[in-house]
Amino acid sequence: MTDNVLDDVDRALVRALREDGRATLAALAGVTGLSQSAVQARVRKLEARAVITGYRAVVDPDAVGLPIAAYVEITPLDQSQADDAPERLRDVPGIESCWSVAGNANYMLLVRVASPSALEDLLGVIRREASVSTRSTVVLRTYFEGRPLAR
């Protein structure tokens, strides 16, 4: 969905819900100047148009025992093999995100694990399951992530 389809009120609602997915209709009404019923109708339309695709809890990885994050580039061992790594890796525990990327790698994964040895084990699983080579960058500290969109 392109940004030009959203009007100023829709953009304000999206921005407010990105900042606080649990914002009340009253709070959203205050942000937009609309009535609560009008806000509710707008939010439902944004959901129906798949502008808003869901709501979720943001969890501190350290609090759930996953203090180590790494970005893992994956490249097929054989460039002629089927390009199905995302499907092969979809249900592998520890992989939080998978993106198709331009550059030397075909895909970039964000993984979260409990320890360096758990990262080593997960990399082995990724290599075996998807028949890929990996290149990893371990995150030392996260200063910010999941920031609201600029517009």
Residue pairs with C-beta under 8 A, 6 or more apart in sequence:
1 49
1 50
1 51
3 11
3 151
5 49
6 14
6 51
9 32
9 34
9 42
10 42
10 46
10 51
11 151
12 31
12 32
13 28
13 31
13 32
13 39
13 42
13 43
13 46
14 46
14 51
14 52
14 149
15 148
15 149
15 151
16 23
16 27
16 28
16 31
17 23
17 28
17 43
17 52
17 55
18 148
18 149
19 148
20 27
21 55
21 56
22 55
25 36
25 39
25 40
26 36
28 36
28 39
28 43
29 35
29 36
29 38
29 39
32 39
32 42
34 42
43 52
46 52
47 53
58 146
61 67
61 69
61 112
65 114
66 112
66 113
66 114
67 114
68 112
68 113
68 114
68 115
68 116
68 118
68 119
68 138
68 139
69 110
69 111
69 112
69 138
69 139
69 142
70 110
70 111
70 113
70 119
70 136
70 137
70 138
70 139
71 108
71 109
71 110
71 111
71 136
71 137
71 139
72 108
72 109
72 110
72 111
72 123
72 126
72 134
72 135
72 136
72 137
73 101
73 104
73 105
73 107
73 108
73 109
73 134
73 135
73 136
74 85
74 105
74 106
74 107
74 108
74 109
74 126
74 130
74 132
74 133
74 134
75 104
75 105
75 106
75 132
75 133
75 135
76 83
76 85
76 106
76 130
76 131
76 132
76 133
77 131
77 132
77 133
78 131
81 131
83 106
84 130
85 98
85 106
85 107
85 130
85 132
86 98
86 100
86 107
88 129
88 130
89 95
89 98
89 109
89 126
89 129
89 130
90 98
92 122
92 125
92 126
92 129
94 111
94 112
94 113
94 118
94 122
95 109
95 110
95 111
95 122
95 126
96 109
96 110
96 111
96 112
97 109
97 110
98 107
98 108
98 109
98 110
99 107
99 108
99 109
100 106
100 107
101 107
101 108
105 135
106 132
109 126
111 119
111 122
113 119
113 122
119 136
119 138
123 134
123 136
126 132
126 134
127 133
127 134
